[in-house]
Amino acid sequence: MTKIAFITGATAGIGKACAIKLAKTGYDVILSGRREDQLNLLKTEIQSKYHQKVLSLVLDVRNQSDVNETINKLPIEWKQIDLLLNNAGLAVGVSSLQDGVIDDWERMIDTNIKGLLYITRALSPMMIKRKHGHIINITSIAGKEVYPGGNVYCATKHAVDALTKGMRIDMLEHNIKVSSIAPGMVETEFSIVRFKGDKEKADQVYKGFTPLYAEDIADAVEFIATRPDHVNINDMLIMPTAQASARDVNKK
């Protein structure tokens, strides 16, 4: 039987790359995200290239009522979800805490923590009922270390790291795997969002070295998702060769 993967933040970057990789691996995929046009393009690409079934959901994980309504209305053939990839997340701004923008804080907390919780709370009972499933949370090097300008973002990713450990304990008796992947610097839309659309500033982040790409993280997701039933990869930290820590990057 073909497995089903549910992916949040699937419209671009890591989420999109993971959707393509999992479809290529043989998964049918549920794509969720806020940009309907991007979801439709990705759906068409996956169906035409990999011939897998695709369900696209326009969904903002920050909206609990919409999350619950959307999950409750899933067609019966899409409710046997084998893999949940909690990928939706963002960093906004680089202000010090004392100069922080409250709206930036709210966006990060609502997306990175609460959104992940809403989706997991809605989907995990389906896995528990079947005594089968796998949850993979995309964390960050920011969930391992704190760096200047990262205060609230780092706090949200530390929270995801802690929640992953808590989920693993809670899901243990139900035979559900829980894993996390913590990427270092990945060149996606991430920095454009962080700098609020300033592409010039965003591009400077990745100049002088070779960063990770979304496909590198998708490879890791595929590896974790395809381990035998008795094997779980608890946590994976992935860095570019040129990066030693959250702050130390060898730029030429």
Backbone torsions as a table, in degrees:
resi	resn	phi	psi	omega
1	MET	NA	135.0	179.7
2	THR	-67.4	136.1	179.1
3	LYS	-83.0	159.3	-179.6
4	ILE	-120.5	132.3	175.6
5	ALA	-116.5	135.4	176.3
6	PHE	-107.6	122.7	-173.5
7	ILE	-123.0	123.5	175.1
8	THR	-92.9	152.9	-178.2
9	GLY	62.5	43.1	-171.6
10	ALA	-87.6	0.6	-172.2
11	THR	-78.2	-18.3	-176.7
12	ALA	-161.4	173.2	170.6
13	GLY	57.7	-135.3	-175.7
14	ILE	-62.0	-42.3	-179.5
15	GLY	-60.5	-45.0	178.9
16	LYS	-64.0	-46.0	-179.9
17	ALA	-61.4	-38.5	179.6
18	CYS	-69.0	-38.5	177.7
19	ALA	-60.8	-44.4	178.7
20	ILE	-65.3	-44.5	-179.2
21	LYS	-63.1	-43.7	-178.8
22	LEU	-68.7	-37.6	176.2
23	ALA	-63.9	-41.7	177.5
24	LYS	-62.1	-31.9	179.3
25	THR	-75.9	-17.7	177.7
26	GLY	118.2	6.9	177.4
27	TYR	-82.5	142.1	159.3
28	ASP	-78.8	146.5	-171.6
29	VAL	-128.7	141.1	169.9
30	ILE	-104.2	117.0	-178.2
31	LEU	-100.8	126.0	175.9
32	SER	-125.5	144.4	-180.0
33	GLY	177.8	176.0	-175.2
34	ARG	-91.0	-21.1	-173.8
35	ARG	-100.6	101.9	-174.3
36	GLU	-60.8	-38.8	-177.7
37	ASP	-63.2	-41.4	179.3
38	GLN	-69.1	-38.1	176.5
39	LEU	-61.0	-43.2	-178.7
40	ASN	-65.5	-39.8	177.8
41	LEU	-63.5	-43.2	-180.0
42	LEU	-67.4	-39.7	178.0
43	LYS	-59.0	-46.3	179.8
44	THR	-62.8	-42.4	179.8
45	GLU	-61.3	-46.5	-177.8
46	ILE	-66.4	-42.8	-179.5
47	GLN	-64.6	-40.1	-176.2
48	SER	-77.3	-37.5	-176.0
49	LYS	-87.0	-37.1	-171.3
50	TYR	-117.8	-6.9	172.7
51	HIS	58.3	34.4	175.1
52	GLN	-100.9	156.1	176.4
53	LYS	-74.1	142.9	-178.4
54	VAL	-135.5	133.2	171.6
55	LEU	-119.7	122.4	179.9
56	SER	-107.1	137.3	-177.1
57	LEU	-127.9	118.6	173.3
58	VAL	-77.9	111.5	-169.4
59	LEU	-151.0	133.4	172.2
60	ASP	-104.3	112.3	-174.5
61	VAL	-62.8	-15.1	-180.0
62	ARG	-74.0	-16.7	-175.8
63	ASN	-97.7	101.0	-173.4
64	GLN	-61.8	-42.4	-178.1
65	SER	-65.2	-38.9	177.7
66	ASP	-67.2	-39.9	177.7
67	VAL	-59.1	-50.0	-177.8
68	ASN	-63.8	-42.6	-179.8
69	GLU	-64.1	-43.2	-178.8
70	THR	-64.5	-44.9	-179.3
71	ILE	-66.7	-41.1	-179.9
72	ASN	-63.9	-28.2	-177.6
73	LYS	-93.9	6.4	176.9
74	LEU	-57.1	134.5	174.2
75	PRO	-56.5	146.7	-174.7
76	ILE	-55.1	-34.9	-177.6
77	GLU	-72.6	-9.8	179.5
78	TRP	-107.3	5.0	-175.8
79	LYS	-89.1	-6.7	179.1
80	GLN	-89.8	65.4	-173.4
81	ILE	-80.0	125.3	-178.0
82	ASP	-93.7	-31.9	-174.3
83	LEU	-137.1	126.9	172.5
84	LEU	-110.7	120.3	176.4
85	LEU	-106.8	103.5	177.5
86	ASN	-82.6	91.8	-174.9
87	ASN	-109.0	-27.4	-175.3
88	ALA	-56.4	127.5	-179.9
89	GLY	-178.2	163.6	-178.9
90	LEU	-163.0	158.4	168.9
91	ALA	-115.8	139.3	179.7
92	VAL	-132.8	118.9	176.3
93	GLY	81.5	162.8	179.1
94	VAL	-133.4	24.7	-178.1
95	SER	-69.6	149.7	169.6
96	SER	-66.5	161.3	-174.7
97	LEU	-58.6	-42.3	-176.9
98	GLN	-68.2	-17.7	177.3
99	ASP	-110.8	13.4	-172.7
100	GLY	-61.8	148.4	177.3
101	VAL	-95.9	116.9	-173.3
102	ILE	-58.1	-39.7	-179.9
103	ASP	-62.5	-37.0	176.3
104	ASP	-62.2	-44.4	179.1
105	TRP	-58.9	-46.0	-177.4
106	GLU	-61.4	-43.4	-179.6
107	ARG	-60.8	-43.7	-178.6
108	MET	-69.1	-45.2	-179.8
109	ILE	-65.5	-43.6	-177.9
110	ASP	-66.8	-35.7	-179.0
111	THR	-83.9	-54.7	-169.4
112	ASN	-72.0	-34.9	-177.9
113	ILE	-104.2	-61.8	-173.2
114	LYS	-66.6	-39.6	178.4
115	GLY	-61.0	-44.1	177.5
116	LEU	-60.5	-41.8	179.3
117	LEU	-65.7	-43.1	-178.9
118	TYR	-60.4	-46.8	-178.8
119	ILE	-65.1	-45.5	-177.4
120	THR	-65.8	-39.8	178.7
121	ARG	-63.4	-36.9	-178.2
122	ALA	-75.0	-36.2	-173.3
123	LEU	-95.0	-31.5	-173.1
124	SER	-61.0	-33.8	177.1
125	PRO	-59.6	-29.9	176.7
126	MET	-66.1	-40.6	177.3
127	MET	-67.3	-42.3	-179.1
128	ILE	-61.3	-40.4	179.8
129	LYS	-60.1	-35.6	-178.7
130	ARG	-91.0	-7.6	-174.8
131	LYS	55.8	40.9	-176.5
132	HIS	-159.9	138.0	174.7
133	GLY	157.5	170.1	-179.1
134	HIS	-147.1	128.2	176.8
135	ILE	-113.6	124.8	176.1
136	ILE	-118.3	121.0	178.8
137	ASN	-103.1	130.8	174.7
138	ILE	-87.1	111.0	178.4
139	THR	-99.7	-128.4	-177.4
140	SER	-178.2	160.2	167.0
141	ILE	-55.9	-26.5	177.5
142	ALA	-68.2	-13.1	174.4
143	GLY	-90.2	-3.1	178.1
144	LYS	-111.6	-33.0	-176.6
145	GLU	-136.0	156.8	175.4
146	VAL	-111.8	140.9	-178.0
147	TYR	-134.2	161.6	-178.1
148	PRO	-56.9	133.7	179.4
149	GLY	81.9	-0.2	-176.3
150	GLY	-103.4	-4.9	-172.1
151	ASN	-24.8	-73.3	-174.6
152	VAL	-71.9	-39.6	176.6
153	TYR	-58.9	-47.6	178.6
154	CYS	-60.3	-38.7	178.5
155	ALA	-62.4	-40.3	179.6
156	THR	-66.4	-37.6	-178.9
157	LYS	-76.9	-30.1	169.9
158	HIS	-62.8	-37.4	177.8
159	ALA	-63.9	-42.1	178.7
160	VAL	-63.8	-39.0	177.2
161	ASP	-61.1	-44.0	178.9
162	ALA	-67.8	-41.0	178.8
163	LEU	-63.1	-36.7	177.8
164	THR	-60.2	-44.6	178.9
165	LYS	-64.9	-40.1	177.5
166	GLY	-65.3	-42.3	177.3
167	MET	-59.6	-42.2	-177.3
168	ARG	-59.7	-39.9	178.0
169	ILE	-68.8	-46.3	-177.6
170	ASP	-65.3	-33.4	-176.6
171	MET	-89.3	-7.2	-173.6
172	LEU	-55.2	-49.5	-176.4
173	GLU	-69.1	-13.4	-178.2
174	HIS	-100.4	6.9	176.2
175	ASN	65.0	33.7	-179.6
176	ILE	-110.0	126.3	178.1
177	LYS	-77.5	145.9	174.1
178	VAL	-135.5	124.8	-175.5
179	SER	-131.3	163.2	172.7
180	SER	-139.9	149.4	174.6
181	ILE	-124.3	125.8	-179.2
182	ALA	-113.0	99.1	179.0
183	PRO	-81.0	151.2	166.6
184	GLY	-83.3	-135.8	-174.9
185	MET	-78.9	114.7	-179.8
186	VAL	-116.8	128.4	180.0
187	GLU	-82.9	101.2	176.5
188	THR	-139.3	-156.4	174.3
189	GLU	-74.9	-4.9	-173.0
190	PHE	-48.7	-53.5	-176.1
191	SER	-71.7	-29.9	175.8
192	ILE	-62.7	-41.9	177.0
193	VAL	-66.1	-43.9	-178.3
194	ARG	-59.5	-40.6	-180.0
195	PHE	-94.2	17.6	170.8
196	LYS	56.5	44.9	175.3
197	GLY	92.1	-1.9	179.5
198	ASP	-81.2	92.7	-174.8
199	LYS	-66.3	-32.8	-179.5
200	GLU	-62.5	-45.2	177.1
201	LYS	-65.1	-41.8	-179.5
202	ALA	-61.6	-42.5	-179.2
203	ASP	-63.8	-33.2	-179.5
204	GLN	-62.5	-28.3	-178.7
205	VAL	-58.9	-35.9	-171.9
206	TYR	-106.3	8.9	-179.9
207	LYS	-79.5	142.9	173.7
208	GLY	90.6	0.5	176.7
209	PHE	-159.3	168.6	178.0
210	THR	-98.2	111.9	179.9
211	PRO	-80.4	179.2	167.6
212	LEU	-73.2	158.3	173.5
213	TYR	-119.1	161.0	-176.8
214	ALA	-55.6	-35.4	-179.0
215	GLU	-65.3	-27.9	176.7
216	ASP	-64.3	-40.0	179.1
217	ILE	-72.7	-36.1	176.7
218	ALA	-61.9	-38.0	176.1
219	ASP	-59.9	-40.5	179.9
220	ALA	-67.3	-40.4	177.4
221	VAL	-60.7	-44.8	178.7
222	GLU	-60.3	-44.7	179.9
223	PHE	-59.7	-48.7	-178.5
224	ILE	-63.0	-42.3	-175.2
225	ALA	-71.8	-19.3	-175.0
226	THR	-107.1	14.0	174.6
227	ARG	-70.4	156.0	176.9
228	PRO	-59.1	161.9	-175.8
229	ASP	-57.1	-30.7	-175.9
230	HIS	-86.9	1.8	-176.7
231	VAL	-117.3	128.6	172.3
232	ASN	-126.7	131.4	172.7
233	ILE	-89.2	106.6	-175.9
234	ASN	-65.7	-47.3	-170.5
235	ASP	-153.4	136.5	179.3
236	MET	-133.9	124.1	177.1
237	LEU	-106.3	122.0	-175.0
238	ILE	-123.0	124.7	-178.6
239	MET	-126.7	152.2	167.2
240	PRO	-63.4	151.6	178.2
241	THR	-56.9	-31.5	-177.1
242	ALA	-82.0	0.9	-178.2
243	GLN	-118.6	125.5	-179.0
244	ALA	-102.6	-26.1	179.8
245	SER	-154.6	-179.6	179.3
246	ALA	-58.3	-29.9	-176.1
247	ARG	-104.7	-23.0	-171.7
248	ASP	-97.9	109.3	179.3
249	VAL	-130.6	133.0	-179.4
250	ASN	-89.3	92.8	-180.0
251	LYS	-97.8	133.0	-178.2
252	LYS	-88.9	NA	NA
